[in-house]
Amino acid sequence: MYTFKGKEYPCCASLTMGIIGGKWKTVIMFHLINKTLRYNELRKEMPTVTERTLSLQLKTLEEDGIVKRKVYTSKPPLKVEYSLTDFGKTLIPVVQSIADWGVFAVSDKNKNF
């Protein structure tokens, strides 16, 4: 058994998927690989996600230590930026592999499968 943030997982793959699984978490991480984005910039990158879902997924990723939320309050309007934490950056090879597989799945190379 593996324990992470008080939750138990039967194997390491289960733990990983518990953290990054779901429809939107990996997509969020993919868009944060090379840059810091504000909430509305993320929304533009993911036009089919609802505001509620994006907000909840960002909150979960923040709680798990994958995404960092930085709030600038020095002058109005309030500015919030999201980026990958150092811990989150360790997932870049995994996220990139998932993205690369997606490109492969729709390519002509996949016609023989």
N, C-alpha and C positions, 0 to 999 in steps of 0.2 A: 504494500500500500504506500502511496505517496500523499503527503499532506502539503497543501499550499494555501496560505491565507485562511486556515481553519477548515478547509474542505478536503475531504479524502477522495483519492482517485485510485482505481485498481491497477493502473499501469502508467508509465511515463507518457505514452501516446494519448491516453485519456486525459491526463493533466494538460498537455499541450493543446488538445482540441477544446478542453474546457475553458482555456484562456482565450484562444484565438478563433474558436469555432463560431458558427452562425453565419448569417448572410453578409453582415456589414463590417465586422471587426477587422477582417483581413483587408477589406477594401479601404477602410480608414487608414490602416497601417501602411498600405501600399502608397497612398497619396502623401503620407508624411515621411516617406523614406528619404527624400532629398531636400525637403523644405518644411519650414514652419508655416502653418496656415491658420487664418482666422476662421471662426465658425462659418461665416457666410461663404468663404472661399471653399471650404470643404463641401458645403451644400451645393455649390456650383459644379464641383467635380463629381458629385453623386446626385444628380437631379431627381432620381426616383425614390430616394430615401425620404421618409417623413421627418419633420423636425423633431418629433417626440422620439422616434427611433434613434436618430443621430445623437440626440442629447443623452439618451439612456446608454447607448453603446460607448460614447466618449466617457461618460461617468464610470462605467464598468472598467474600461481600459485604464482609466486614471486610478481607480481603486486597486487594480491589479499591478500597478507600477509600470505599465507599458507606455502610457501617454502622460505627458506633463502638460498641465494647464497653467498658463501664466496670465495673470490679470494685471492690466495697467490701469491704475486709478488716478494718476497724477493730474490728468485733465479730461474733462468730458469730451466726447462720449466715451463710455467704458470700452476698453479694448481687451479682448481675450484671444490668446494665441495657443495653438496646440502643436506639440512636437513629440517625437519619440524620446523616451528616457534612455539612458545608457543600457538599462535592462531591456527596454523595448528594441533597441538597435541590435541586440543579439538575435532577434527574430528576422532581421532583414534577409538572410539567406533563405529562410523558410518561405517567407512571403514572396521573394523573387522567384523561387522555384515554382511556387503555385502559379504565379503570373506567367512564367515561361511555359509551363505545362498548358495553360489556357491558350496561349498563342499557338502551341503545337497542335492542340486539339482541333483548332479551326483551320489549320494549314493544309496544303496539298499533301504533305508528308504523311498525314494521318489517313489518307484514302485507302491504304492497304490494311488497315485494322478493322 
